[in-house]
Amino acid sequence: MRTLVLLSCLMALLVFGGCVSPEEFKGPNGRNAYSMSCGTNLDACNGKAKEVCPKGYDVLDRATETVAVPYKEAMGATQQYHLSIECK
């Protein structure tokens, strides 16, 4: 039971955490581009996008997925967001 509680807490931290770590790559126009997972907070990705691309950016891809999250003795569902951008 204790393992289940710890696993649930870890999963919640991963899903709901506000930490956005962008992965850099070259975009289709040869400029710096970034892909990032936003957890449940798309605004966190938009904020990080403004930080890594202070002159602005173009959205290359925006995706949403539904993730199952253990909650008490049942399972719940939450949205996770992903964003790919290319700096201007």
C-alpha positions, 0 to 999 in steps of 0.5 A: 500500500505504501508503495502505491501511495509513493508511486501515486505521488511521484506520478502526480508530480510528473504530470502536474509539475510546472517544470518545462525543459525545452529540447533544442533542435534546428527548425524547418527554416534553419533557426533554433527550435524547441520542443517542450512538454507542459504538463497540465499547464499550457501557459507554462510552455508559452512562458518558456517559449517567450524566455528562449525566443525573446524576439518571438516565435512561430508555433510548429506543433501543439499537441494534447494527450489524455493521461491516466492518473491514479487517484485514491482507489480509482483512475482519473484522466488529465490533459498533457500539453506539448509545444514545438516552436521555432524562434524568429 
